[in-house]
Amino acid sequence: MHYRQLGRSGLLVSAFTLGTMTFGGKGAFAKTGNTDLAGAARQIDLCLDAGITMFDTADIYSSGESETILGQALKGRTKEALVTTKARFRTDDGPNGEGSSRYHLIAACEASLKRLGRDYIDLYYLHEWDGTTPLDETLEALDTLTRSGKIRYAGVSNFSGWHIMKALSVAERDRLIAPVAQQIHYSLQAREAEYELLPIAKDQQIGVQVWSPLAGGLLSGKYRRNQPTPQGRQLENWGEPPVYDKEKLFDIVEVLVNVGEELGVSAAQVALAWTIHRPAITSVVIGARTDDQLKDNLKAANLTLSADQIRRLDDASKPPLLYPYWHQANTASARLSAADRLLLEPFIKTQ
């Protein structure tokens, strides 16, 4: 397992993170899995043995049951285990039961700590943008939680580019502790993060933790063109990620399967290996309904793809250039930063 520095912080984290959305299986999250405490303990053992040090959850996963199971499963285990959780979505029916207000964030953090059975949270994410709460209030709440020792680091999740830059600007202006990481959706099936989020990560030294790198199982190799669709959460209207071009998805899966056959590994391992070696990526969140799925995913940590295999995957999945990026690729190539080139390099025409 490789360990990488989390953004501008001094924290080293494992290249893979175990996601625990499958823990609990309550309510809508039953569609993702229903791992109980015994199953969670087995999966955590597998991850610790593989060198994983980070475990990700959220207060809304199975109405807090995921946090409870994770906390119990980690009790008495290595002190190297890092826990990330999130707050923002609705957790009760009151008027302040959701959002990124000081009221909700502090109450949510304290509730998460109780469920986890921990004194502090290593990395605490804003789970989603809140456009009605002033950012100075939100960041001041995270600053308070950090200085009080209840969280070690703060991050954001599912923010747009301008949301992140505004947060960093407000933190600098008000001398507040700034977010050090973003948790984002990114995969061969959905590369929109390359437009702004990954360049921002490189330019501003923001750590990147990727959720759903297998696109909710779509990149596992089970979903093929002209073949029966297997059982799984994609059949149950989960909706994440949306699929706008089914034929392109099938094209990507065919390349994944072909590369996997060349290497003697699963398509899922190929997809994970591609993601973890992309520029600016710090850690990739993996999760599984079964122990066998998790064991297979863990093998991707040591998988190396050839330049030709990476090129074929890139060609099948490359997003089109939107404005102003196509204009920059055509006219600004002589004066682009490393962050600019993260997106534009493949499109710049050599003279």
Secondary structure, 3 states (H helix, E strand, C coil): CCEEECCCCCCEEECEEEECCCECCCHHHHHCCCECHHHHHHHHHHHHHHCCCEEECCCCHHHHHHHHHHHHHHCCCCCCCEEEEEECCCCCCCCCCCCCCHHHHHHHHHHHHHHHCCCCEEEEEECCCCCCCCHHHHHHHHHHHHHCCCEEEEEEECCCHHHHHHHHHHHHHCCCCCCCEEEEECCCCCCHHHCCHHHHHHHHCCEEEEECCCHHHCCCCCCCCCCCCCCCHHHHCCCCCCCCCHHHHHHHHHHHHHHHHHHCCCHHHHHHHHHHCCCCCCEEEECCCCHHHHHHHHHHHHCCCCHHHHHHHHHHHCCCCCCCHHHHHHHCHHHCCHHHHHHHHHHCCCC
